């Protein structure tokens, strides 16, 4: 192996990729703003938020149990998603992001790339 390859393996995380998901878009946008403000407070370079396609799950249900097959109800669940990249995060930034309080109904996935 060359010296470049060993240095690259020994180097720290290049970026954090954060995927945020929620059923309500307003709640999601407030959470994303809170994450970006926390990262900016520690001087991190932030890319995003990038809106990802909304995942729509549709369900069709018969209104009656036995007859009237043509009478149906349709329901859908929309999952809104955003993507945030934080370039060259420090240990303070990672610690601050783990201690952040997000509202219930917002899920967050963090990958270190």
C-alpha positions in Angstrom: 0.0 0.0 0.0 1.1 3.5 -0.7 1.4 6.3 1.9 -1.7 8.0 0.5 -3.9 5.0 1.0 -2.8 4.6 4.7 -3.2 8.3 5.3 -6.7 8.2 3.8 -7.7 5.3 6.1 -6.3 7.0 9.2 -8.1 10.2 8.4 -11.2 11.1 10.2 -14.7 11.3 8.8 -15.0 13.5 5.7 -18.7 14.3 6.0 -21.9 13.5 7.9 -24.9 12.7 5.8 -28.1 13.3 7.7 -31.5 12.1 6.4 -34.5 13.6 8.2 -38.0 12.1 7.7 -41.4 13.3 9.0 -45.1 13.1 8.2 -45.6 16.8 8.5 -43.5 19.1 6.2 -43.7 22.1 8.5 -42.4 20.1 11.5 -39.6 18.7 9.2 -38.5 22.2 8.0 -38.3 23.4 11.6 -36.2 20.4 12.6 -33.9 20.9 9.6 -33.4 24.6 10.5 -32.5 23.6 14.1 -29.9 21.1 12.8 -28.4 23.6 10.4 -28.3 26.3 13.1 -26.5 24.0 15.5 -23.9 23.0 12.8 -23.4 26.7 11.8 -22.8 27.6 15.5 -19.7 25.5 15.5 -18.5 26.8 12.1 -19.3 23.7 10.0 -19.8 23.8 6.2 -23.4 22.7 5.6 -24.8 21.6 2.2 -28.5 21.4 2.0 -31.3 20.9 2.9 -32.0 18.9 -0.3 -35.6 18.0 -0.6 -36.0 14.3 -1.5 -39.0 12.8 -3.2 -42.1 12.4 -1.0 -42.9 8.8 -0.3 -46.7 8.2 -0.7 -48.3 5.1 0.7 -51.9 4.6 -0.5 -54.5 2.2 0.9 -57.9 1.4 -0.5 -60.5 -0.1 1.9 -64.1 -1.3 1.3 -66.7 0.8 3.2 -69.0 -2.1 3.8 -68.1 -5.7 4.8 -70.1 -7.8 2.4 -72.1 -5.9 -0.3 -71.5 -2.6 -2.1 -68.1 -3.5 -3.5 -68.0 -0.3 -5.5 -68.1 1.8 -2.3 -64.5 2.3 -1.2 -62.4 4.7 0.8 -58.9 5.7 -0.1 -56.3 6.8 2.4 -52.7 7.9 2.0 -49.6 8.6 4.2 -47.0 11.1 3.0 -43.5 10.9 4.3 -41.5 14.0 3.6 -37.7 13.7 3.5 -34.7 16.1 3.5 -30.9 15.5 3.1 -28.2 17.5 4.8 -24.4 17.1 4.4 -22.0 18.5 6.9 -18.5 18.7 5.5 -15.5 17.9 7.8 -17.3 17.7 11.1 -15.4 18.0 14.3 -16.1 16.1 17.5 -17.9 19.1 19.0 -20.3 19.2 16.1 -21.1 15.5 16.4 -21.6 15.8 20.1 -23.9 18.8 19.7 -26.0 17.0 17.0 -26.4 14.0 19.2 -27.7 16.1 22.1 -30.2 18.1 20.0 -33.9 17.9 20.9 -36.1 17.2 18.0 -39.9 17.0 18.1 -41.6 13.6 18.2 -42.6 12.4 14.7 -39.2 13.3 13.2 -36.8 10.5 12.6 -33.1 11.1 11.8 -30.5 8.9 10.2 -26.8 9.9 10.4 -24.1 8.3 8.2 -20.4 9.0 8.4 -18.9 9.0 4.9 
